[in-house]
Every structure is written in structure tokens, then in C-alpha cells.
Amino acid sequence: MTIKTPIGYTTRDEIFVRDRNIATEILGQLDFIDMIFLAATGQTPSAPMKRMANTLMVAVTDHGLTPSAIAARLTILGAPESIQGAVAAGLLGAGNHFLGTMQLSAQMLKDAVAGLAPDADGAAFDACAAALVREYRAGKRIVPGIGHPIHIKGDPRVPALRRVARECGFEGRHWQLATAIERAAQAEYGKLLPLNAAGAVGACVADMELDPLWARGFALIGRSAGLVAHLLDEKRAPLGQKLWDLVLAQDDSAELAGHDNPIPQRARALNAGKA
């Protein structure tokens, strides 16, 4: 029985990715975006596809002290020898609330647009968007790709992503629906729930005609670089211990207020001894 993958293989003397010799046909000739597409599809991307993919990964590389960055910093605090563990800890939180929302948005947009006629007009897109928002609200689900806990008036990345999408030829029907969803959500909920970066990335990926899984993949690749940056910064200017100290300080305040909680004493003992 032979077990192999079309992505790559090795011999004693050579390494091949998609049947290209990595030493003579790839290194020094393809950049990282080329390599991502080559490995995943067997082909290098067109110039517009390459620029768009690059832009998407740059957009999600960092967003400050997000849950993923905090998880990575706290992990390296406890396991300073494990940069891979710290990056993994940060990426494990890339689920349906953070980062992974991009895949959900892309899938929602693709499914909805597939049900629209090729010549659907603006009114049809508005009706589709309104039905989607009502469906999500009735099911008490969050519409992926809209709203933001910080950028309540609008995610600053969205106009830039849309501009690049337009320039690359990827501002199509999925972008049109995403914009209609933003309007429909405001009408349904009575407040602005602006399209966010996850929704913009989802629209781009859908208009690039890629599998929605690519949206989460781009997020993971970009955020990996951001997490490595956070870990380098953690080594230079540690924040993990300060985050832990804030928790202990709050526990102390609770004790002073008369709360009987043995956990703070245990936590301080462990912290003091680095147990």
C-alpha cells in the first residue's frame, strides 16, 4: 500500500512540492504568497489574486491585545521555552467569535448569493439581506461579519479592503450583499452594526471564488505572524505577569470587601514560587 499526497514528497537527495524541485524551481523564485497557493492548489496565483491575498493577511496580522495575543503571552509566561505552544494557544481561539468569523461570513455570503438570479438587481439583494438578518435574529444568532466591540462607527480596515478588492477585480456580488446586510441590520435592530473586517474578508474570499475555508486560513497565517511579534515583544517588555497581577489585585480587593475566597491565596503562593 502506498500512502502519499499530491502536495509534496522527498527523496534522499531532493524535495518536491507539487512536482517542483524546491531547491531548483522554488527557492529564490517564488515568494510566500506564491508558495501558499502552489501548495494548496498546484498553481501560483494571478497578480490580482496574489495582491488581494496579501492584503487580507496583512489586515488580520494584529489588532492589539486581543484574546489570541493575551493567550499567547500568558502561555509563554508559564512556558518560556515553548514559542510554538504560545503561538498555538493564540490560534486555538480562532473560532466563531474571533478570526473564524471570516469563514462563517464567506460561507453565508456564498450560500445566499447562489440563490440569487444572475441578473438580480439591488432590490433583490436588499430583500435577500433583510431575510438573512431576520433569520439570524429569529434564531438568536449573531450575523457574521457585522458589528464590532471597539469600532462601533465602522471598522477602519473595511474601506481599504474594499478599495483593494475593487482594484483587483474582486468587488462583486458578495460585496454587494455584504453591504446590503449592513443596511438591513441597521433597519432590523435600529442601530448601526457596520461591516467589520471579518465581513470584508469574507466578501473578498467569496468574490475571489475561493472555498470559505481560505478565509480562516488567511486569518491563521496572518495572525501567526502577529503572535510571533507579540512574543518577541513579551520577551522585551513583559506584559503577561502584569495581566496576572491585575487578576490577583482584583482578588485582593474582593477579599478586603469581605469575600471569603481561598483561590487568591493559592494563586499568590503558586506565583511566588513559580510552581
Summary of the structure (lengths in Angstrom):
residues: 275
radius of gyration: 22.8
end to end distance: 48.8
largest distance: 70.5
contacts: 824
relative contact order: 0.13
helix: 63%
strand: 4%
